[in-house]
Amino acid sequence: MKNPLRALILMLLLAVLCTTLLAQAAAPAPAGVKQLGSIQKINGSQLSLATDQGSVIQVSIQSGARLFRFAPGQTDAKTATPIQITDLQVGDRVLVRGKLADDGTTLNASAVAVMKQQDIAQLKQQELLDWQRRSVGGVVKQVDPATGSVTLTVAGKTVVVNTTPKTTYKRYAPDSVKWEDATSAKLSDIHPGDQLRAKGTKNEDASQLTAEEIVAGTFRNISGLVTSIDSAQGTLTVQDLASKKPVSVKITADSQMKKLPPQLAAGLAMRMKGITPPANSAPPPADSAKPRGGDLNQLLARLPAASLEDLKKGEAVMILSTQGSAAQSPVAITLLDGVEPLLTASPSGAQSFLTPWSLASAPGGDQQ
């Protein structure tokens, strides 16, 4: 999950959305093979299709094949718009149906259902806005299987998430925060201490939410001083303030690393202490001591990027990571450098400064 910001999403995966819409909307075609994927290359009537299974196949669109374009939310093939091969573009999502050629690898397509790349972007934006408007995220305090409810701690307040038989669940993989790696789950998979985001209908005072979709996962906050750096292996070791033990953290291409400017760090530290920063100081990301998720998303997006090579022994960092295991070090999701003023002001408060909902892949960020 590259580039943060953006956390829980939660929401249907874009791939799942496209799969559902295209599969339901595809025009009838002779029995045979069907493949869903994204167009990688176009050469006349020949396509290279990157399938959702991770392979690349060749598709030959046959003479007389039916091609239809489906708009976001459209599921009726009768109202789909007929298009020509020349309307196809690299990046379009397509569901092709047909039969395998004699070579056993090329798919001779007799029908192609298309969702244009710009329509996918529009669909994603609509889903994002829906999560921003109608979701809540926090730390799981209690799960009640009898009532089907989950109690969250959200910015110091309690919010009850009520589930129904129609509620859908997703859970992050223990070593990944990519949405495509999230798996189907159930209420019994949610535990106290998990981070959870739910989308649905809130009551009048927003103290309760009836969930349509829930996404949850177990994450880890690590704050402390860097004791060693291994750029060749992509790892660093931090003396964790909470456990008082060294923790080795893996940095990957998907890890988001940011540098907190000194002036902004000082302003945030004053907020944590309940002191209003001077008028000429850097603008805070929120009106409270702890930044709200939506503001934190914007703050992180504006911060200068950092790299493992920029870090030095003895510097203070805050890291949001996967849980890790005895066999595998936790993987950094977000690493924030230049945080010594925050740790000095409130070591315990800084522990929860970063949340997975500030990730780019999370549905709608962390707005309450």
C-alpha positions as CSV (number, residue, x, y, z in Angstrom):
1,M,0.0,0.0,0.0
2,K,2.0,2.8,-1.2
3,N,1.8,6.2,0.2
4,P,-0.2,6.6,3.2
5,L,-3.1,8.4,3.8
6,R,-5.5,7.3,3.6
7,A,-6.7,4.7,6.1
8,L,-9.6,2.6,7.1
9,I,-11.1,1.8,4.4
10,L,-13.1,0.4,4.6
11,M,-15.6,-0.1,2.1
12,L,-15.4,-2.6,-0.7
13,L,-12.1,-3.1,-2.3
14,L,-12.0,-1.4,-5.7
15,A,-11.2,-4.7,-7.3
16,V,-14.2,-6.3,-5.6
17,L,-16.4,-3.5,-6.7
18,C,-15.3,-3.7,-10.3
19,T,-15.6,-7.4,-10.3
20,T,-19.1,-7.3,-9.0
21,L,-20.3,-4.6,-11.3
22,L,-18.8,-6.1,-14.4
23,A,-19.7,-9.7,-13.6
24,Q,-23.4,-8.7,-13.1
25,A,-23.6,-6.4,-16.0
26,A,-21.8,-8.4,-18.7
27,A,-24.0,-9.1,-21.8
28,P,-24.8,-12.8,-22.4
29,A,-22.1,-14.7,-24.3
30,P,-21.6,-18.2,-25.4
31,A,-20.4,-20.6,-22.7
32,G,-16.7,-20.6,-22.3
33,V,-13.8,-18.9,-20.5
34,K,-14.1,-15.5,-18.8
35,Q,-11.3,-13.3,-17.5
36,L,-11.3,-10.1,-15.5
37,G,-8.4,-7.7,-15.5
38,S,-6.9,-4.4,-16.7
39,I,-5.7,-3.7,-20.2
40,Q,-1.9,-3.5,-20.2
41,K,-1.3,-3.2,-24.0
42,I,-3.4,-2.7,-27.1
43,N,-2.4,-3.6,-30.7
44,G,-5.4,-3.4,-33.0
45,S,-7.8,-6.2,-31.9
46,Q,-5.2,-7.8,-29.7
47,L,-5.0,-7.0,-26.0
48,S,-2.5,-7.9,-23.2
49,L,-4.6,-8.3,-20.1
50,A,-3.2,-8.2,-16.6
51,T,-5.6,-10.6,-14.8
52,D,-6.7,-10.3,-11.2
53,Q,-4.9,-13.6,-10.6
54,G,-1.6,-12.0,-11.3
55,S,-0.9,-13.4,-14.8
56,V,-0.8,-11.6,-18.2
57,I,-2.8,-13.2,-21.0
58,Q,-3.4,-12.4,-24.6
59,V,-6.9,-11.6,-25.8
60,S,-8.0,-11.6,-29.4
61,I,-11.2,-9.7,-30.0
62,Q,-13.1,-11.6,-32.7
63,S,-14.9,-10.1,-35.6
64,G,-18.5,-9.4,-34.5
65,A,-17.6,-9.5,-30.8
66,R,-19.9,-7.4,-28.6
67,L,-18.2,-4.5,-26.6
68,F,-20.2,-2.6,-24.0
69,R,-19.2,0.2,-21.6
70,F,-20.7,0.3,-18.1
71,A,-20.9,3.5,-16.1
72,P,-20.3,3.4,-12.3
73,G,-23.2,1.7,-10.6
74,Q,-24.7,0.5,-13.9
75,T,-25.7,-3.2,-13.8
76,D,-28.2,-3.6,-16.6
77,A,-26.6,-4.8,-19.9
78,K,-29.6,-3.5,-21.8
79,T,-28.7,0.1,-21.0
80,A,-25.0,-0.3,-21.4
81,T,-23.4,1.7,-24.2
82,P,-22.0,-0.2,-27.2
83,I,-18.4,0.8,-28.1
84,Q,-15.8,0.0,-30.6
85,I,-12.3,-1.5,-30.2
86,T,-10.9,1.9,-30.8
87,D,-12.6,3.2,-27.7
88,L,-10.5,0.9,-25.5
89,Q,-7.6,2.4,-23.5
90,V,-4.7,1.0,-21.5
91,G,-5.8,0.9,-17.8
92,D,-9.5,0.1,-18.6
93,R,-11.0,-2.7,-16.5
94,V,-12.6,-5.4,-18.7
95,L,-14.4,-8.7,-18.3
96,V,-13.8,-10.7,-21.5
97,R,-15.7,-13.9,-22.4
98,G,-14.9,-16.4,-25.1
99,K,-13.0,-19.5,-25.9
100,L,-9.4,-20.5,-25.7
101,A,-7.6,-20.6,-29.1
102,D,-5.9,-23.8,-30.3
103,D,-2.6,-22.6,-28.7
104,G,-4.3,-23.0,-25.3
105,T,-3.2,-19.6,-24.1
106,T,-4.9,-16.9,-26.2
107,L,-8.5,-16.1,-25.3
108,N,-10.7,-15.5,-28.4
109,A,-13.2,-12.9,-27.0
110,S,-16.8,-12.9,-28.2
111,A,-17.9,-10.3,-25.6
112,V,-16.1,-7.6,-23.7
113,A,-17.6,-5.6,-20.8
114,V,-15.7,-2.4,-20.1
115,M,-15.4,0.0,-17.2
116,K,-13.3,3.0,-18.3
117,Q,-10.3,4.1,-16.2
118,Q,-11.9,7.5,-15.6
119,D,-15.1,5.8,-14.4
120,I,-13.1,3.7,-12.0
121,A,-11.5,6.8,-10.6
122,Q,-15.0,8.4,-10.2
123,L,-16.3,5.2,-8.5
124,K,-13.3,5.2,-6.1
125,Q,-13.8,8.9,-5.3
126,Q,-17.5,8.3,-4.6
127,E,-16.6,5.4,-2.2
128,L,-14.0,7.6,-0.5
129,L,-16.4,10.4,0.1
130,D,-19.0,8.0,1.4
131,W,-16.5,6.6,4.0
132,Q,-15.5,10.2,4.9
133,R,-19.1,11.2,5.5
134,R,-20.5,8.1,7.2
135,S,-17.7,6.3,9.1
136,V,-16.1,6.2,12.5
137,G,-12.8,4.7,13.5
138,G,-11.1,4.0,16.8
139,V,-9.7,1.3,19.1
140,V,-11.9,-1.6,20.1
141,K,-12.7,-1.5,23.8
142,Q,-15.2,-4.4,24.0
143,V,-17.0,-6.9,21.7
144,D,-20.4,-8.2,22.7
145,P,-21.3,-11.3,20.6
146,A,-24.8,-11.5,22.2
147,T,-25.9,-8.1,21.0
148,G,-23.6,-8.0,18.0
149,S,-22.1,-4.7,19.1
150,V,-18.5,-3.4,19.3
151,T,-17.6,-0.5,21.7
152,L,-14.9,1.8,20.4
153,T,-12.8,4.5,22.0
154,V,-12.7,7.4,19.6
155,A,-10.7,10.5,20.6
156,G,-11.5,9.9,24.3
157,K,-15.2,9.2,23.7
158,T,-17.1,6.0,23.5
159,V,-19.0,5.0,20.3
160,V,-21.0,1.8,20.0
161,V,-21.0,0.1,16.6
162,N,-24.0,-2.1,16.1
163,T,-23.9,-4.9,13.5
164,T,-26.7,-6.6,11.5
165,P,-26.9,-9.8,9.5
166,K,-26.1,-7.7,6.4
167,T,-22.9,-6.2,7.9
168,T,-19.7,-7.2,6.0
169,Y,-16.3,-7.6,7.6
170,K,-12.7,-7.3,6.4
171,R,-9.5,-7.9,8.3
172,Y,-6.0,-6.8,7.4
173,A,-3.4,-9.5,6.9
174,P,-1.0,-9.7,9.8
175,D,2.0,-8.7,7.6
176,S,0.2,-6.2,5.3
177,V,-2.0,-3.1,5.2
178,K,-2.8,-3.4,1.6
179,W,-6.6,-3.5,0.9
180,E,-6.1,-6.2,-1.7
181,D,-4.5,-8.4,1.0
182,A,-7.4,-8.0,3.5
183,T,-9.5,-11.0,3.9
184,S,-13.2,-11.7,4.7
185,A,-13.8,-11.9,8.4
186,K,-16.6,-12.1,11.0
187,L,-17.5,-10.5,14.3
188,S,-15.6,-13.1,16.3
189,D,-12.4,-12.1,14.6
190,I,-12.5,-8.6,16.2
191,H,-10.7,-8.3,19.6
192,P,-10.1,-5.6,22.2
193,G,-7.2,-3.5,21.2
194,D,-7.8,-3.8,17.5
195,Q,-8.1,-0.7,15.3
196,L,-11.5,-0.7,13.6
197,R,-13.4,1.5,11.1
198,A,-17.0,1.1,10.4
199,K,-19.3,2.7,7.8
200,G,-23.0,3.1,8.2
201,T,-25.8,5.2,9.7
202,K,-25.1,7.3,12.8
203,N,-27.6,8.3,15.4
204,E,-28.3,11.9,16.2
205,D,-25.5,12.5,18.6
206,A,-23.1,10.1,16.8
207,S,-22.7,7.9,19.9
208,Q,-23.9,4.9,17.9
209,L,-23.5,3.6,14.4
210,T,-25.3,0.8,12.6
211,A,-22.6,-0.7,10.4
212,E,-22.9,-1.7,6.8
213,E,-19.1,-2.4,6.5
214,I,-16.4,-3.0,9.0
215,V,-12.6,-3.3,8.5
216,A,-10.3,-4.1,11.4
217,G,-6.7,-5.1,12.1
218,T,-4.1,-5.3,14.8
219,F,-1.4,-2.7,14.6
220,R,1.5,-1.6,16.7
221,N,2.8,1.8,17.8
222,I,6.5,2.1,18.4
223,S,8.1,5.2,19.8
224,G,11.7,5.8,20.9
225,L,15.2,6.5,19.9
226,V,17.0,4.9,17.0
227,T,19.9,2.8,18.1
228,S,21.0,1.3,14.8
229,I,20.4,1.5,11.1
230,D,21.1,-1.1,8.4
231,S,20.3,0.6,5.0
232,A,21.5,-2.5,3.1
233,Q,18.9,-4.7,4.9
234,G,16.3,-2.0,5.1
235,T,16.0,-2.2,8.9
236,L,16.4,0.0,11.9
237,T,16.3,-0.7,15.6
238,V,14.4,1.5,18.1
239,Q,14.6,1.4,21.9
240,D,10.9,1.4,22.5
241,L,9.6,3.7,25.3
242,A,6.7,1.4,26.1
243,S,8.4,-1.9,26.4
244,K,11.9,-0.6,27.3
245,K,13.2,-3.1,24.8
246,P,14.9,-2.8,21.4
247,V,12.6,-3.4,18.4
248,S,13.8,-4.2,14.9
249,V,11.6,-2.7,12.2
250,K,11.6,-3.5,8.5
251,I,11.3,-0.6,6.0
252,T,9.8,-1.5,2.7
253,A,8.9,0.3,-0.5
254,D,5.4,0.7,0.8
255,S,6.5,2.3,4.1
256,Q,5.7,6.0,4.4
257,M,8.5,8.0,5.9
258,K,8.0,11.7,6.9
259,K,10.0,14.4,8.6
260,L,8.2,16.6,11.2
261,P,9.7,20.2,10.9
262,P,11.0,21.5,14.3
263,Q,8.5,24.4,14.4
264,L,5.5,22.2,13.8
265,A,6.8,19.6,16.3
266,A,7.1,22.3,18.9
267,G,3.6,23.5,18.3
268,L,2.1,20.0,18.5
269,A,4.1,19.4,21.7
270,M,2.6,22.6,23.3
271,R,-0.9,21.4,22.3
272,M,-0.2,18.1,24.0
273,K,0.6,20.0,27.2
274,G,-2.6,22.0,26.9
275,I,-0.7,25.2,25.9
276,T,-1.9,27.4,23.0
277,P,1.0,28.0,20.6
278,P,1.9,31.6,19.8
279,A,0.1,33.1,16.9
280,N,3.2,33.1,14.7
281,S,3.9,29.4,15.2
282,A,3.1,26.7,12.7
283,P,-0.6,26.1,12.3
284,P,-1.8,23.1,14.3
285,P,-3.6,20.3,12.5
286,A,-6.6,20.4,14.9
287,D,-8.2,22.4,17.7
288,S,-7.5,19.7,20.4
289,A,-4.3,18.4,21.9
290,K,-4.5,15.3,19.7
291,P,-5.0,16.0,16.0
292,R,-8.1,14.6,14.5
293,G,-7.6,11.9,11.9
294,G,-8.8,14.0,8.9
295,D,-6.5,16.8,9.8
296,L,-3.7,14.4,10.5
297,N,-4.2,13.0,7.0
298,Q,-3.7,16.5,5.5
299,L,-0.7,17.1,7.8
300,L,1.1,14.0,6.8
301,A,0.4,14.6,3.1
302,R,2.1,18.0,3.4
303,L,5.2,16.9,5.4
304,P,8.5,16.5,3.5
305,A,9.4,12.9,2.7
306,A,12.3,11.2,4.5
307,S,14.4,8.1,3.8
308,L,16.3,5.5,5.9
309,E,19.5,7.3,4.9
310,D,18.2,10.5,6.5
311,L,17.9,8.9,9.9
312,K,20.7,9.1,12.5
313,K,21.4,7.1,15.7
314,G,19.9,8.8,18.7
315,E,17.0,10.5,16.8
316,A,13.5,10.1,18.1
317,V,10.9,8.4,15.8
318,M,7.3,7.3,16.0
319,I,6.3,4.3,13.9
320,L,3.0,2.6,13.1
321,S,3.7,-0.9,12.0
322,T,2.2,-4.3,11.5
323,Q,2.1,-6.6,14.5
324,G,5.1,-8.7,13.5
325,S,5.8,-12.2,14.9
326,A,8.5,-14.3,16.4
327,A,9.6,-15.2,12.9
328,Q,9.2,-11.8,11.2
329,S,10.0,-8.2,12.3
330,P,7.2,-5.7,12.3
331,V,6.9,-3.8,9.0
332,A,6.7,0.0,9.2
333,I,3.6,1.5,7.7
334,T,4.3,5.1,8.7
335,L,7.5,6.4,10.2
336,L,7.6,10.0,11.6
337,D,11.0,11.5,12.3
338,G,11.7,14.7,14.3
339,V,9.2,13.8,17.1
340,E,11.4,14.4,20.2
341,P,9.3,17.3,21.4
342,L,6.2,15.1,21.2
343,L,7.7,12.3,23.1
344,T,9.1,14.7,25.7
345,A,5.7,16.4,26.1
346,S,3.6,13.2,26.4
347,P,5.3,9.8,25.9
348,S,2.0,7.9,26.3
349,G,-0.1,10.3,24.2
350,A,2.4,10.2,21.4
351,Q,2.0,6.4,21.3
352,S,-1.4,6.8,19.6
353,F,-0.6,9.8,17.4
354,L,-0.3,7.7,14.3
355,T,-3.2,5.5,13.3
356,P,-3.8,3.1,10.3
357,W,-6.6,5.4,9.2
358,S,-4.0,7.9,8.1
359,L,-3.0,5.6,5.3
360,A,-3.6,6.2,1.7
361,S,-5.3,2.9,1.3
362,A,-7.7,3.3,4.1
363,P,-11.3,4.2,3.2
364,G,-11.8,7.8,3.7
365,G,-9.0,8.6,6.0
366,D,-9.9,9.2,9.6
367,Q,-12.5,11.8,9.8
368,Q,-15.1,11.4,12.5
